Amino acid sequence: MKKDLKEEFIRLALRYIEGAKKGPLSKSHAAHKKLRQICKLQCETENHGNAFFSELITHAEPAVRLWAAAYLYLSDPARATAEFQALKKAEQSSISMAAVGNLWRIERGEFQITFD
């Protein structure tokens, strides 16, 4: 089950970024909603999904790492912040902009994890 959940997370993260880049946005919004459900499930565990997100943060695709870093922040803020720093240099402008935005919110103390 856990492997299937990781595969679903990866698929949805890629679908999210594809919808954001090429459209339709409804594709991105649907993926976003399902990703948040998976993340909520993982974050409700004893370790706030640390093992789950730590493994996904090493994925080859920047979109997967961006999503994983956002939720890894709950259990390992330093590692998540380091990943956002690395993603600032991603060759995909949408990923870079999201990483910069997350870093800005972290610096201001306004970074929040939401599940709704």
C-alpha positions as MATLAB code, in Angstrom:
seq = 'MKKDLKEEFIRLALRYIEGAKKGPLSKSHAAHKKLRQICKLQCETENHGNAFFSELITHAEPAVRLWAAAYLYLSDPARATAEFQALKKAEQSSISMAAVGNLWRIERGEFQITFD';
ca = [
       0.000    0.000    0.000;
       2.759    2.435    0.918;
       4.535    1.950   -2.428;
       1.256    2.499   -4.257;
       0.704    5.711   -2.292;
       4.149    6.989   -3.282;
       3.503    6.148   -6.908;
       0.192    7.996   -6.723;
       1.910   11.001   -5.111;
       4.459   11.091   -7.945;
       1.790   10.754  -10.624;
      -0.301   13.523   -9.097;
       2.649   15.898   -8.595;
       3.541   15.497  -12.270;
      -0.077   15.945  -13.325;
      -0.318   19.075  -11.166;
       2.684   20.752  -12.790;
       1.605   19.673  -16.268;
      -1.828   21.206  -15.730;
      -0.274   24.391  -14.360;
       2.038   24.691  -17.368;
      -0.084   23.516  -20.271;
      -3.623   23.447  -18.924;
      -6.325   22.861  -18.437;
      -6.196   24.251  -14.936;
      -8.952   21.851  -13.898;
      -6.379   19.053  -14.300;
      -4.029   20.878  -11.945;
      -6.768   21.632   -9.403;
      -7.943   18.017   -9.311;
      -4.385   16.769   -8.784;
      -3.852   19.410   -6.086;
      -6.887   18.239   -4.147;
      -5.802   14.581   -4.249;
      -2.209   15.442   -3.320;
      -3.393   17.315   -0.245;
      -5.427   14.262    0.792;
      -2.352   12.021    0.559;
      -0.262   14.584    2.428;
      -2.859   14.919    5.165;
      -2.922   11.159    5.617;
       0.870   11.057    5.900;
       1.135   14.119    8.156;
      -1.315   12.577   10.620;
       1.146    9.772   11.336;
       3.368    9.758   14.404;
       6.386   11.163   12.545;
       4.385   13.611   10.379;
       5.239   11.610    7.257;
       8.968   12.148    7.640;
      10.010    8.847    6.053;
       7.451    9.193    3.253;
       8.428   12.754    2.310;
      12.163   12.168    2.910;
      12.152    9.455    0.283;
      10.161   11.542   -2.194;
      12.419   14.581   -1.756;
      15.151   12.633   -3.573;
      13.021   12.000   -6.677;
      14.445   13.064  -10.050;
      11.476   15.286  -10.906;
      11.527   18.791   -9.384;
       7.713   18.885   -9.105;
       7.766   15.822   -6.861;
      10.542   17.293   -4.732;
       8.681   20.595   -4.383;
       5.546   18.896   -3.052;
       7.549   16.592   -0.787;
       9.577   19.490    0.637;
       6.451   21.466    1.456;
       5.115   18.718    3.699;
       8.509   17.578    4.967;
       8.700   21.042    6.515;
       6.474   19.812    9.367;
       9.025   17.259   10.553;
      12.333   18.539    9.118;
      12.249   22.275    8.400;
      15.994   22.500    7.747;
      15.986   19.793    5.085;
      12.840   21.175    3.461;
      14.324   24.677    3.366;
      17.521   23.322    1.819;
      15.453   21.630   -0.880;
      13.581   24.859   -1.606;
      16.984   26.567   -1.958;
      18.061   23.909   -4.467;
      14.778   24.148   -6.370;
      15.249   27.902   -6.827;
      17.743   26.889   -9.516;
      15.393   24.466  -11.268;
      15.142   24.897  -15.005;
      11.353   25.004  -14.729;
      10.265   28.543  -13.937;
       7.054   27.450  -12.213;
       9.044   25.239   -9.818;
      11.629   27.967   -9.190;
       8.946   30.559   -8.496;
       7.115   28.253   -6.081;
      10.363   27.506   -4.240;
      11.198   31.217   -3.976;
       7.692   31.923   -2.695;
       7.968   29.204   -0.065;
      11.363   30.526    1.079;
       9.970   34.038    1.323;
       7.069   32.811    3.482;
       9.481   30.804    5.671;
      11.687   33.874    6.210;
       8.642   35.920    7.201;
       7.324   33.162    9.483;
       4.227   32.807    7.310;
       4.762   29.375    5.758;
       1.709   27.236    6.482;
       0.667   23.710    5.657;
      -2.974   23.350    4.671;
      -5.011   20.297    3.828;
      -8.411   21.692    2.902;
];
